[in-house]
């Protein structure tokens, strides 16, 4: 397909597709296609002008090659279905707001006053009726205040003010609804499954990895411990415990038995199972997530809740102030001026808009925040706890050495280890699988069902012998594995600078696999930056030995560390910090981190880690850079500052309007216009990014 370069600067292109028009579906396909190009940071496709803006950090030549190879037919074949785009919704709301503004000013400029008054009365009736209903239920809310303000203006013959008030309220409601829906949809998309392949169970009982999109209803798929169910289906084999928190909010795993229905998004906490698929990939889960977000009160920050409660509690005071003004002055215009101003609109609009806008800003930087309250807690937290492997270290550790024991062959032991580890998504497991692949070692299934033992390792049977792979604690202490006398010298000579994974077959050590897990290059700088942002204590909790942990803690200037800890030890440490009055952020990536992620005030999962960690966590950071955590802390602090600033502005500005109206300085129409205009301008300001300019400078 051909594109014209309309403008170009380093790392940024503005293009126009050479075509007469572009549909919403085509725009989504083009957007999705360009995002798959390596090095592309962001894409914005404008279907009305057939234009596109691309920011990139990769090679310009690669981007042009991908664009030249693009066609809508090819994209439809090669890309997964582009469902749940917000493009149509955005166009709908833009058109709605433009139409509202055009209609309002057309009426003001071209329709005679008597007819305009009738129109204003008709369009205002719904708000007046709503006010009567709420008042009849003996409740005083902003609906009552709005209804009385509009009614008072009409009763005094000021239809122009009534129409303007109603118009501004409608625009504000539409902006609020649009922003809320867009933020919810953005959040739902980021929370949707990101599963690329599944294990398909063939007729001969062999498990084969296949792309998720190729699975059809009726197929059997195998799901192992720690994995997420990628599709709706019926449990065909196996008794399992499912964590359904992402769908139902239940924190306790639920037992499922063959014949029961199971749903995409549930995570297998215990056991392995076979699912008979009933729905195609991508169906159902998205809509359930949207409903969960919209209905869940846990998404609201405490500041949002307090703002809403304060707004409602101020309504009687506004009514009382209006009545008192009338009693003291006997001036209806002054009383109406007070009535035209309330604190509720601005508080109830600006606070949620600020939070949702900040969550959307985080989402654009590949950070998924599952609720506004978590950003508030990030801002107030003073302790940050890190897991080591895959969090402070690189997401892809490397196998540097394989030492065989018990007369075994080095390559055969690596092949066996990879066969066991490929079922469990962890950085160390991925390293073993990758090492076998690089050596060209194919590893067909040679074992029975594998059992994942959290924070320890994997156990199964090869033939009639029990095979285990995992940490020294698991292999030698829990499993009682022995080292042959003739192997003892070689075992004791294993380098101490490398982490070791031990493989035992039949109760005898068969191999030690050396894993070098280099630190993330940005880790030390990120620790220092966190301290600058107000974090008082950084902690590392790891299952690794004390020797390696102490070296890492010293190198990164970490304030405290604990080595050789189990999941329950991590949870206990977090509890002790919370008991001391310190808010705790926990960052991890593995199945063994899930108890700590759940207990912490804010659990943050690294996007490359285990699925269950991402499901349990309150925040997921997809980018492979710990500076994103620092940026999130800055974003949360900036959000709290904006909310505090908005609160002071609303109380001060509207308080001043009330006083000026009560003293007769401002007439009702001016009070209404100033109040509603300030509310809308404040809301629009809340939609702006908090840190985009600061981020670009850095």
C-alpha positions in Angstrom: 0.0 0.0 0.0 1.2 3.5 -0.8 1.7 6.3 1.8 2.7 9.9 1.4 5.1 11.5 3.9 3.4 14.7 5.0 5.9 15.7 7.7 9.0 14.1 9.2 11.3 14.7 12.2 13.7 12.5 14.0 11.7 9.5 15.4 8.4 10.8 14.2 6.5 10.5 10.9 3.1 11.9 9.8 1.8 10.0 6.8 -1.3 9.9 4.6 -2.6 6.7 3.0 -3.2 7.1 -0.7 -6.9 6.1 -0.7 -10.2 8.1 -1.1 -11.6 7.1 2.4 -10.9 4.9 5.3 -13.5 3.0 7.4 -13.2 2.5 11.2 -12.4 -1.2 10.7 -9.6 -0.3 8.2 -8.2 2.2 10.6 -8.1 -0.4 13.4 -6.3 -2.9 11.0 -3.7 -0.3 10.0 -3.1 0.7 13.6 -2.7 -2.9 14.7 -0.3 -3.7 11.8 2.0 -0.8 12.5 2.1 -1.6 16.2 3.6 -5.0 15.4 6.7 -3.4 13.7 9.8 -3.6 16.0 10.8 -0.2 17.3 7.4 1.5 16.9 6.6 3.3 20.2 3.2 4.8 19.4 0.7 5.0 16.5 -2.3 7.3 16.0 -4.5 6.6 12.9 -7.0 9.3 11.8 -9.7 7.7 9.6 -11.3 10.9 8.6 -8.2 12.2 6.9 -6.6 8.8 6.1 -3.7 10.1 8.1 -1.4 8.4 10.6 1.2 9.6 13.0 4.0 7.2 14.1 6.7 7.7 16.7 9.5 5.2 16.6 12.9 4.4 18.1 13.8 1.6 15.7 15.0 1.6 12.1 13.3 3.9 9.6 13.9 1.3 6.8 12.1 -1.5 8.8 9.1 0.8 9.3 8.9 1.7 5.6 9.3 -2.0 4.6 6.4 -2.9 6.9 4.2 -0.1 5.5 5.0 -1.1 1.9 4.0 -4.7 2.7 0.7 -3.7 4.2 -2.6 -4.4 2.7 -6.0 -4.6 4.5 -6.5 -8.1 3.1 -3.1 -9.3 4.4 -3.7 -7.7 7.8 -7.1 -9.5 8.1 -5.4 -12.8 7.4 -2.4 -12.4 9.6 -3.6 -10.4 12.6 -5.9 -11.6 15.3 -9.4 -10.2 15.2 -9.4 -6.4 16.1 -12.3 -6.4 18.6 -13.4 -3.8 21.1 -11.9 -0.7 19.5 -12.8 2.6 21.0 -12.6 4.4 17.7 -16.3 4.2 17.0 -17.2 5.3 20.5 -14.8 8.3 20.3 -16.3 9.4 17.0 -19.9 9.1 18.4 -19.1 11.3 21.4 -17.1 13.9 19.4 -20.1 14.2 17.1 -22.5 14.4 20.0 -20.6 17.3 21.7 -20.2 19.2 18.4 -23.9 18.8 17.7 -24.8 20.0 21.2 -22.7 23.1 20.8 -23.9 23.9 17.3 -27.5 23.4 18.3 -27.2 25.7 21.4 -25.6 28.6 19.5 -27.9 28.2 16.5 -30.8 28.5 18.9 -29.3 31.6 20.6 -28.5 33.4 17.3 -31.3 32.5 14.9 -34.5 31.5 16.9 -36.8 34.2 18.2 -36.9 34.6 21.9 -40.5 33.3 22.6 -39.7 30.1 20.7 -36.4 29.8 22.3 -38.0 30.0 25.7 -40.3 27.2 24.9 -37.4 25.1 23.7 -35.4 25.8 26.9 -38.4 24.8 29.0 -38.8 21.5 27.1 -35.1 20.5 27.2 -34.9 21.4 30.9 -37.9 19.4 32.0 -36.0 16.1 32.5 -33.7 17.8 35.0 -36.6 19.4 36.8 -38.5 16.1 36.9 -35.4 14.3 38.2 -35.0 17.0 41.0 -38.6 16.4 42.0 -38.1 12.6 42.2 -35.0 12.9 44.3 -36.6 15.5 46.6 -39.7 13.3 47.0 -37.4 10.5 48.2 -36.2 12.9 50.9 -32.7 13.1 49.5 -30.7 16.3 48.8 -28.2 15.8 46.0 -26.8 17.9 43.2 -29.8 16.9 41.1 -32.1 18.8 43.4 -29.8 21.8 43.3 -29.6 21.8 39.5 -33.4 21.5 39.2 -34.1 24.3 41.7 -31.5 26.6 40.0 -33.1 26.0 36.5 -36.6 26.3 37.9 -35.8 29.5 39.8 -34.3 31.1 36.7 -37.4 30.3 34.7 -39.8 31.5 37.4 -38.0 34.9 37.4 -38.2 35.0 33.6 -34.5 34.4 33.0 -34.9 31.7 30.4 -31.6 32.5 28.8 -29.7 31.7 32.0 -31.8 28.5 32.5 -30.9 27.4 29.0 -27.2 28.1 29.4 -27.1 26.3 32.7 -28.8 23.2 31.2 -26.5 23.3 28.2 -23.4 23.5 30.3 -24.6 20.7 32.6 -25.4 18.5 29.5 -21.9 19.1 28.0 -20.3 18.3 31.4 -22.3 15.1 31.7 -21.4 14.0 28.2 -17.7 14.7 28.8 -17.8 12.8 32.0 -19.6 9.8 30.4 -17.2 9.8 27.4 -14.1 9.9 29.6 -15.4 7.3 31.9 -16.3 4.9 29.2 -13.1 5.4 27.3 -11.0 4.9 30.4 -12.9 1.8 31.3 -12.5 0.4 27.8 -8.8 1.2 27.8 -8.4 -0.5 31.1 -10.5 -3.5 30.1 -8.4 -4.0 26.9 -5.2 -3.9 29.0 -6.6 -6.4 31.4 -7.7 -8.8 28.6 -5.9 -12.0 28.1 -2.5 -11.9 26.3 -2.1 -15.6 25.7 -0.3 -16.5 22.4 -0.4 -20.3 22.4 -2.0 -23.2 24.2 -1.3 -26.9 24.6 -3.7 -28.8 22.3 -4.5 -32.4 23.4 -4.5 -34.7 20.3 -6.4 -37.9 19.8 -3.2 -39.9 20.6 -2.9 -38.1 23.9 0.1 -36.0 22.8 0.2 -32.3 23.8 1.1 -29.9 21.0 1.7 -26.2 21.4 -0.5 -24.3 18.9 -1.5 -20.7 18.3 -4.5 -19.6 20.3 -6.3 -18.4 17.2 -6.3 -21.9 15.7 -8.3 -23.5 18.5 -11.9 -24.2 17.7 -14.9 -25.0 19.8 -14.8 -28.7 20.7 -11.0 -28.9 20.9 -9.3 -30.2 24.0 -6.6 -28.0 25.6 -4.4 -28.7 28.6 -3.9 -26.0 31.3 -1.2 -26.5 33.9 -0.8 -25.0 37.4 -0.2 -21.3 37.4 -1.6 -20.8 33.9 -4.7 -18.8 32.9 -7.7 -20.4 31.1 -7.5 -18.8 27.7 -11.1 -19.8 26.6 -14.5 -20.6 28.0 -15.2 -24.3 28.2 -16.2 -27.4 30.2 -13.8 -29.2 32.5 -13.2 -32.5 30.7 -10.4 -34.0 33.0 -8.8 -33.2 36.3 -9.9 -31.7 39.6 -8.5 -28.2 40.1 -8.7 -25.1 42.3 -9.4 -22.0 40.2 -8.7 -18.4 41.2 -11.6 -16.4 39.6 -10.8 -13.1 41.2 -10.4 -11.3 37.9 -14.0 -12.3 37.0 -16.0 -12.5 40.2 -13.8 -10.7 42.7 -13.7 -13.8 44.9 -10.3 -14.0 46.7 -10.7 -17.7 47.6 -9.9 -20.3 45.0 -12.9 -22.4 43.9 -12.8 -26.2 43.4 -13.9 -27.4 40.0 -14.6 -30.9 38.9 -15.1 -32.6 35.5 -18.3 -31.6 33.8 -18.5 -28.1 35.3 -18.2 -24.9 33.2 -15.1 -22.8 33.5 -14.4 -19.4 32.1 -11.5 -17.6 30.4 -9.5 -15.5 32.8 -9.6 -18.0 35.7 -6.2 -19.1 36.9 -5.3 -22.7 37.9 -3.8 -22.5 41.4 -3.7 -26.2 42.0 -3.7 -29.2 39.7 -3.7 -29.7 35.9 -6.8 -30.0 33.8 -8.1 -30.6 30.3 -10.7 -28.1 29.0 -13.2 -28.8 26.2 -13.5 -25.4 24.4 -17.0 -24.0 24.0 -16.3 -20.5 22.7 -13.8 -19.1 20.3 -10.8 -17.0 21.5 -11.6 -13.5 22.8 -15.4 -14.1 23.3 -17.1 -13.2 26.6 -14.2 -12.2 28.8 -13.9 -8.6 27.6 -17.5 -7.8 28.3 -17.3 -9.4 31.7 -14.2 -7.3 32.6 -16.0 -4.1 31.5 -19.0 -4.9 33.7 -16.6 -5.7 36.6 -14.8 -2.4 36.3 -18.0 -0.4 36.0 -19.7 -2.1 39.0 -16.7 -2.4 41.2 -16.5 0.2 44.0 -12.9 -0.9 44.8 -11.7 1.1 41.7 -12.5 4.4 43.5 -9.7 6.0 45.4 -10.5 7.2 48.9 -10.1 10.8 47.7 -12.8 10.2 45.1 -15.1 8.8 47.7 -14.5 11.6 50.1 -15.0 14.2 47.3 -18.4 12.6 46.4 -19.5 12.5 50.0 -18.4 16.1 50.5 -20.2 17.2 47.4 -23.5 15.7 48.6 -23.1 17.0 52.1 -22.6 20.6 50.8 -25.9 20.6 48.9 -28.1 21.4 52.0 -25.6 24.2 52.9 -26.0 25.7 49.4 -29.8 25.6 49.7 -29.6 27.0 53.2 -27.3 29.8 52.0 -29.8 30.7 49.3 -32.7 30.8 51.7 -30.7 32.9 54.3 -29.7 35.4 51.6 -33.4 35.8 50.7 -34.5 36.2 54.3 -31.9 38.8 55.0 -32.2 40.8 51.7 -35.7 39.9 50.4 -33.9 40.0 47.0 -34.9 37.0 44.9 -32.1 37.7 42.3 -29.4 37.5 45.1 -30.9 34.3 46.4 -31.0 32.8 42.9 -27.3 33.9 42.4 -26.3 31.8 45.4 -28.4 28.9 44.2 -26.7 28.9 40.8 -23.4 28.0 42.4 -22.7 24.6 44.0 -19.6 22.6 44.9 -21.0 19.3 43.8 -20.6 19.5 40.0 -16.9 20.4 40.0 -16.0 18.0 42.8 -17.9 15.1 41.4 -16.6 15.7 37.9 -13.0 16.7 38.4 -12.0 14.0 40.9 -13.0 10.9 38.9 -11.8 12.5 35.7 -8.4 13.1 37.2 -8.1 9.5 38.3 -9.3 7.9 35.1 -7.2 10.2 33.0 -4.1 9.3 35.1 -4.9 5.6 34.7 -5.3 6.1 30.9 -2.0 8.0 30.8 -0.3 5.0 32.6 -1.9 2.6 30.1 -0.4 4.4 27.2 3.0 3.7 28.7 2.1 0.0 29.1 1.3 0.2 32.8 -2.0 -1.3 33.7 -3.5 0.1 36.9 -6.7 -1.7 38.0 -8.2 1.0 40.1 -7.8 4.6 41.2 -7.2 3.7 44.9 -3.9 2.0 44.0 -2.5 5.2 42.6 -3.4 6.9 45.9 -1.6 4.1 47.8 1.4 4.3 45.6 1.7 8.0 46.3 1.5 7.4 50.1 3.7 4.2 50.2 7.1 4.5 51.9 8.4 0.9 51.5 9.1 -0.8 48.2 9.8 -4.6 48.2 11.4 -6.3 45.3 11.6 -10.0 44.3 15.0 -10.7 42.8 14.8 -13.1 39.9 13.1 -11.5 36.9 12.5 -8.2 38.7 15.8 -6.8 39.8 17.6 -9.0 37.4 17.0 -9.4 33.7 13.8 -11.1 32.6 15.9 -13.7 30.7 18.5 -15.4 32.8 21.1 -17.5 30.9 22.2 -21.1 31.4 26.0 -20.8 31.6 26.9 -24.4 32.6 25.5 -27.9 32.9 27.3 -30.2 35.2 26.1 -33.9 34.9 26.3 -36.3 37.9 25.6 -40.0 38.4 27.2 -40.8 35.0 24.5 -38.9 33.1 25.1 -37.2 29.7 25.2 -33.4 29.8 23.0 -32.8 26.8 20.5 -35.5 27.9 20.1 -33.8 31.3 19.6 -30.4 29.6 17.0 -32.0 27.4 15.2 -33.5 30.3 15.3 -30.3 32.3 13.8 -28.4 29.4 11.0 -30.9 29.0 10.0 -30.3 32.6 10.5 -26.6 32.7 8.6 -25.7 29.4 5.2 -26.1 31.2 5.8 -23.3 33.7 6.3 -19.6 32.7 9.2 -18.3 34.8 12.4 -16.6 33.8 14.6 -19.4 35.1 12.4 -22.0 33.4 12.5 -20.0 30.2 16.3 -19.9 30.4 16.5 -23.7 30.5 14.1 -24.1 27.6 16.0 -21.5 25.6 19.4 -23.2 26.2 18.1 -26.5 25.0 16.6 -24.9 21.9 19.9 -23.1 21.1 21.7 -26.4 21.2 19.1 -28.0 18.9 17.9 -30.4 21.6 14.3 -31.5 20.9 12.4 -32.6 24.0 9.3 -34.6 23.4 7.1 -35.5 26.4 8.8 -38.2 28.4 7.2 -37.8 31.7 3.8 -38.2 33.5 1.8 -35.2 34.7 4.0 -32.5 36.2 3.4 -31.0 39.6 4.5 -27.4 40.3 5.4 -26.9 44.0 5.3 -23.2 44.7 8.6 -21.6 45.6 10.4 -25.0 45.4 10.4 -26.7 42.0 8.8 -29.3 39.8 8.1 -33.0 40.4 7.0 -35.7 38.0 7.8 -39.3 37.0 10.1 -40.4 34.2 9.3 -44.1 33.7 8.9 -45.4 37.2 11.4 -43.0 38.8 10.5 -39.7 40.5 12.2 -36.8 38.9 12.5 -33.4 40.6 14.1 -30.1 39.5 14.4 -27.0 41.6 16.3 -25.2 44.4 18.8 -26.8 46.8 16.3 -26.5 49.6 13.6 -28.4 47.6 15.8 -31.0 46.1 18.1 -31.9 49.0 16.1 -31.0 52.1 12.4 -31.6 51.1 13.0 -34.4 48.6 16.0 -36.0 50.4 18.1 -36.3 47.2 21.5 -37.9 47.7 24.8 -37.0 46.0 26.9 -40.1 45.1 30.2 -40.3 47.0 32.2 -40.2 43.8 30.4 -37.0 42.8 30.9 -35.2 46.1 34.1 -33.5 45.1 32.7 -32.2 41.8 29.5 -31.1 43.6 31.4 -29.1 46.2 33.5 -27.5 43.5 30.5 -25.9 41.8 31.2 -22.1 41.5 29.6 -20.0 44.1 29.1 -17.0 41.8 26.4 -18.8 39.9 22.9 -19.8 40.9 22.3 -23.5 40.6 19.2 -25.5 39.6 19.3 -29.1 40.6 17.9 -32.1 38.7 17.5 -35.4 40.4 16.1 -38.7 39.0 15.3 -41.6 41.3 16.5 -39.8 44.4 20.0 -39.2 43.1 21.5 -35.9 41.9 21.7 -36.2 38.1 22.7 -32.6 37.0 23.3 -29.1 38.2 22.4 -26.3 35.9 24.2 -23.0 36.4 22.1 -19.9 35.9 23.6 -16.5 35.5 21.0 -13.9 36.2 22.6 -10.5 35.4 21.2 -7.4 37.1 19.1 -5.0 35.1 21.4 -2.1 34.1 18.9 0.5 35.3 18.3 -1.2 38.7 20.8 0.8 40.8 19.7 4.1 39.3 16.0 3.2 39.9 16.7 2.5 43.6 18.3 6.0 43.9 15.4 7.6 42.0 12.8 5.9 44.3 14.5 7.4 47.3 14.5 10.8 45.7 10.7 10.4 45.1 10.0 9.9 48.8 10.4 6.1 49.3 12.1 5.6 52.6 13.0 2.0 52.4 13.9 -0.4 49.6 13.9 -4.2 50.3 14.8 -7.3 48.4 13.2 -10.6 49.3 14.5 -13.7 47.5 14.6 -17.4 47.7 18.2 -17.3 46.6 21.1 -18.0 49.0 22.4 -15.3 51.3 25.8 -15.1 49.6 24.3 -14.0 46.2 21.6 -11.9 47.8 24.1 -9.9 49.9 26.2 -9.1 46.9 23.2 -7.8 44.9 21.9 -5.8 47.9 25.2 -4.1 48.3 25.7 -3.4 44.6 22.2 -1.8 44.3 22.4 0.1 47.6 19.2 -1.7 48.8 18.3 -0.8 52.4 17.4 -4.3 53.6 17.2 -7.8 52.2 16.1 -11.3 53.2 17.5 -14.4 51.5 16.2 -18.0 51.3 12.7 -16.9 52.0 9.5 -18.8 51.2 6.2 -17.2 50.0 4.9 -17.1 53.6 8.1 -15.4 54.7 7.5 -12.6 52.2 4.0 -12.2 53.3 5.1 -12.0 57.0 7.7 -9.3 56.2 5.0 -7.2 54.4 2.7 -7.6 57.4 5.4 -6.4 59.7 5.9 -3.3 57.6 2.2 -2.6 57.5 1.9 -3.0 61.3 4.7 -0.4 61.6 2.4 2.0 59.7 4.3 2.0 56.4 2.4 1.6 53.1 4.0 -1.3 51.1 4.5 -1.7 47.4 5.5 -5.3 46.3 7.1 -6.0 42.9 7.4 -9.5 41.7 7.0 -11.8 38.6 6.6 -15.4 39.7 3.9 -17.7 41.0 5.7 -17.7 44.4 5.2 -13.9 44.6 1.4 -14.1 44.4 0.7 -14.3 48.2 2.9 -11.2 48.8 1.4 -9.3 45.8 -2.1 -10.0 47.3 -1.2 -8.8 50.8 0.8 -5.7 49.9 -1.1 -2.3 49.7 -0.2 -2.3 46.0 1.0 -5.4 44.2 3.0 -4.7 41.0 3.7 -7.5 38.5 6.4 -7.4 35.8 4.6 -8.1 32.5 7.0 -10.8 31.4 6.3 -12.9 34.5 3.8 -15.6 35.3 0.1 -15.1 34.3 -1.2 -15.6 37.8 1.1 -12.9 39.1 -0.3 -10.4 36.6 -3.9 -11.5 37.5 -3.4 -11.1 41.2 -1.4 -7.9 41.0 -3.1 -4.4 41.2 -0.6 -3.0 38.7 1.2 -4.6 35.8 4.3 -3.0 34.2 4.8 -4.4 30.7 8.0 -2.4 29.8 11.3 -4.1 30.7 12.6 -1.1 32.6 12.4 -0.4 36.4 12.4 3.3 35.6 8.7 2.7 34.8 8.1 2.1 38.5 9.8 5.5 39.3 7.6 7.1 36.6 4.5 5.5 38.1 5.4 6.9 41.5 5.8 10.4 40.0 2.5 10.0 38.1 0.7 9.0 41.4 2.2 11.9 43.3 1.3 14.3 40.4 -2.3 12.9 40.5 -2.6 13.6 44.3 -1.3 17.1 43.8 -3.8 17.8 41.0 -6.7 16.5 43.1 -5.5 18.6 46.1 -5.2 21.7 43.8 -8.6 21.1 42.2 -10.2 20.7 45.7 -8.7 24.1 46.8 -9.8 25.8 43.6 -13.4 24.4 43.7 -13.8 25.5 47.3 -12.2 28.9 46.9 -13.7 29.9 43.5 -17.2 28.7 44.1 -17.1 30.1 47.7 -16.2 33.5 46.2 -19.0 33.3 43.7 -21.5 32.6 46.4 -20.4 35.6 48.4 -20.4 37.9 45.4 -23.9 36.7 44.5 -25.2 37.1 48.1 -23.9 40.7 48.2 -25.5 41.5 44.8 -22.2 41.9 42.9 -22.9 39.1 40.4 -26.4 38.6 38.9 -27.8 35.0 38.6 -26.9 34.6 34.9 -23.3 35.6 35.5 -22.9 33.4 38.5 -24.3 30.4 36.5 -22.0 31.0 33.5 -18.9 31.5 35.7 -19.7 28.5 37.8 -20.5 26.1 35.0 -17.7 27.4 32.7 -15.2 26.9 35.5 -16.5 23.4 36.1 -16.0 22.5 32.4 -12.6 24.1 32.1 -11.5 22.3 35.3 -12.8 19.0 33.9 -11.0 19.6 30.6 -7.8 20.4 32.5 -8.2 17.1 34.4 -8.2 15.3 31.0 -4.7 16.5 30.2 -1.6 14.4 30.8 0.2 14.8 34.1 3.7 13.8 33.1 3.9 13.7 29.3 5.9 16.9 29.0 8.2 15.9 31.9 8.7 12.4 30.3 9.5 13.9 26.9 12.2 16.1 28.4 13.8 13.1 30.0 
